[in-house]
Amino acid sequence: MSVTRVKRAAAQVLAVAAAVGYGCGCQGAPPAGSGDCGAPPAVLEVGSGRGSFTPVADGDRIYVVCGSQGGKHVDLQLRAIGVATRFRFAAMLTDAITGLSLASTTPTNTFVLRPVQSGCQSETLPLLVQAPGPDITDRDAVLDVRITDETGETAVDSRRVVIDTSRAPCVGR
């Protein structure tokens, strides 16, 4: 099998794993309706990284990282108030000039927000990058994120960011 076919097969496996919730951390989630993240209105704040929540502001750099199975992604975290703890999320990263989609998710998996000081916070959520790595280095982009909780309440956040691949040795392979 050629290297190209192996890479395509690996990408397909990653897509299926993401669609079925592999590694989503959903085990042991509280039952539906068991908690909330404060009173409305619904507000969403996008963050990045693993571990502690780091808010993303307009103009910030977001880092592409190498996944353990060969893919590339951006680690997102979310903070929300005014929504229930169980939610689905959709995210899109688009080129700010051309509108070309660089990364996206579909709201297929259910995730759980955990209570924090004021509101709730998600675990790390990967946003898989489809565009070739070297082609997105230092590109201005728009990050749009939407969550919909189990009651139908929706919250959105959008940030203008710069894509940084300097921490991703897999980029360019």
C-alpha positions as CSV (number, residue, x, y, z in Angstrom):
1,M,0.0,0.0,0.0
2,S,1.4,3.4,-0.9
3,V,2.2,6.1,1.7
4,T,-0.6,8.3,0.3
5,R,-3.2,5.5,0.7
6,V,-2.0,4.8,4.3
7,K,-2.3,8.5,5.1
8,R,-5.8,8.6,3.6
9,A,-6.8,5.5,5.5
10,A,-5.5,7.0,8.7
11,A,-7.4,10.2,8.1
12,Q,-10.6,8.2,7.6
13,V,-10.0,6.2,10.8
14,L,-9.6,9.5,12.7
15,A,-12.8,10.9,11.2
16,V,-14.7,7.8,12.3
17,A,-13.2,7.9,15.8
18,A,-14.2,11.5,16.2
19,A,-17.7,10.8,15.0
20,V,-18.3,8.0,17.5
21,G,-16.8,10.0,20.4
22,Y,-13.6,8.0,20.9
23,G,-11.6,9.6,23.6
24,C,-14.2,12.3,24.3
25,G,-14.1,11.8,28.1
26,C,-17.9,11.3,28.2
27,Q,-17.7,8.2,30.5
28,G,-19.2,8.8,33.9
29,A,-21.0,11.9,32.7
30,P,-23.9,13.1,34.8
31,P,-27.4,12.3,33.6
32,A,-29.2,14.8,31.4
33,G,-30.6,17.7,33.3
34,S,-28.5,17.0,36.4
35,G,-26.8,20.4,36.5
36,D,-26.6,23.8,34.9
37,C,-24.1,26.5,34.4
38,G,-25.9,29.5,35.9
39,A,-28.7,31.7,34.9
40,P,-29.3,33.0,31.3
41,P,-28.4,34.7,29.1
42,A,-26.2,32.1,27.5
43,V,-22.6,33.3,27.1
44,L,-19.7,31.3,25.6
45,E,-16.0,32.1,25.9
46,V,-13.4,30.2,23.7
47,G,-10.1,29.2,25.2
48,S,-7.2,27.1,24.0
49,G,-4.6,24.7,25.3
50,R,-4.6,21.7,27.6
51,G,-4.8,21.9,31.4
52,S,-5.8,25.3,32.6
53,F,-8.2,27.4,30.5
54,T,-6.5,30.2,28.5
55,P,-8.9,32.7,27.0
56,V,-8.5,33.4,23.3
57,A,-8.7,37.1,22.4
58,D,-8.9,38.7,19.0
59,G,-5.4,38.7,17.4
60,D,-4.1,35.9,19.6
61,R,-2.1,33.0,18.1
62,I,-3.7,29.6,18.3
63,Y,-1.4,26.6,18.1
64,V,-1.7,23.6,15.8
65,V,-0.5,20.4,17.5
66,C,0.3,16.9,16.3
67,G,-2.1,14.2,17.4
68,S,-0.9,10.8,18.5
69,Q,-2.4,9.2,15.4
70,G,-0.7,11.5,12.9
71,G,-3.4,14.2,12.6
72,K,-3.1,17.9,13.3
73,H,-5.5,19.8,15.5
74,V,-6.1,22.9,17.6
75,D,-6.9,22.2,21.3
76,L,-10.0,24.2,22.4
77,Q,-11.6,24.7,25.8
78,L,-14.9,26.4,26.4
79,R,-16.4,28.3,29.3
80,A,-20.1,29.0,29.5
81,I,-22.8,30.4,31.6
82,G,-26.6,30.2,31.2
83,V,-26.6,26.7,29.6
84,A,-27.1,23.1,30.8
85,T,-24.0,21.0,31.4
86,R,-24.5,18.5,28.5
87,F,-23.9,20.1,25.1
88,R,-22.9,19.6,21.5
89,F,-20.4,21.9,19.8
90,A,-19.6,22.9,16.3
91,A,-16.4,24.9,15.5
92,M,-15.0,26.3,12.3
93,L,-11.7,27.9,11.5
94,T,-11.7,29.8,8.2
95,D,-9.2,31.9,6.3
96,A,-10.0,35.5,7.2
97,I,-9.2,36.7,3.6
98,T,-10.4,33.8,1.3
99,G,-13.1,32.3,3.5
100,L,-11.5,28.8,2.9
101,S,-12.4,26.3,5.6
102,L,-9.2,25.2,7.4
103,A,-10.7,23.1,10.2
104,S,-14.2,22.2,11.3
105,T,-16.3,19.9,13.5
106,T,-19.9,18.7,13.3
107,P,-22.1,18.6,16.4
108,T,-22.3,14.8,16.6
109,N,-20.9,14.1,20.1
110,T,-22.4,15.1,23.5
111,F,-19.9,16.6,25.9
112,V,-20.1,17.7,29.5
113,L,-19.3,21.0,31.1
114,R,-18.0,20.9,34.7
115,P,-18.7,23.6,37.2
116,V,-16.0,26.2,37.9
117,Q,-16.0,29.4,39.9
118,S,-18.5,31.3,37.7
119,G,-20.2,29.0,35.2
120,C,-18.8,25.8,33.7
121,Q,-15.8,24.7,31.6
122,S,-15.2,21.9,29.1
123,E,-12.4,19.5,28.9
124,T,-10.0,19.9,25.9
125,L,-11.9,19.6,22.6
126,P,-9.8,18.9,19.5
127,L,-10.5,20.9,16.3
128,L,-9.1,18.8,13.5
129,V,-7.2,20.7,10.8
130,Q,-7.8,19.7,7.2
131,A,-5.6,22.2,5.4
132,P,-1.9,21.3,4.7
133,G,0.2,22.6,7.6
134,P,2.8,24.7,5.8
135,D,0.0,26.5,3.9
136,I,-1.6,27.7,7.1
137,T,1.4,29.0,9.0
138,D,0.9,32.6,10.2
139,R,-2.5,32.8,8.4
140,D,-5.1,35.2,9.7
141,A,-8.2,33.2,10.5
142,V,-11.7,33.4,12.1
143,L,-12.6,30.9,14.8
144,D,-16.3,30.4,15.2
145,V,-17.7,28.2,18.0
146,R,-21.3,27.3,18.8
147,I,-22.6,25.1,21.5
148,T,-26.2,23.9,21.9
149,D,-27.2,22.4,25.2
150,E,-29.7,19.6,25.9
151,T,-32.5,22.1,26.3
152,G,-31.8,23.7,23.0
153,E,-30.1,26.9,24.4
154,T,-27.4,28.1,22.1
155,A,-24.3,30.2,22.8
156,V,-21.7,31.4,20.3
157,D,-18.2,33.0,20.3
158,S,-16.1,34.2,17.4
159,R,-12.5,35.3,17.4
160,R,-10.0,36.6,14.8
161,V,-6.8,34.6,15.3
162,V,-3.4,33.9,13.8
163,I,-2.6,30.2,13.2
164,D,0.8,29.1,14.6
165,T,2.4,25.8,13.5
166,S,5.7,26.3,15.4
167,R,4.8,23.7,18.0
168,A,3.8,21.1,15.5
169,P,6.8,19.1,14.1
170,C,4.3,17.0,12.1
171,V,3.4,20.0,9.9
172,G,4.8,19.7,6.5
173,R,4.9,15.9,6.4
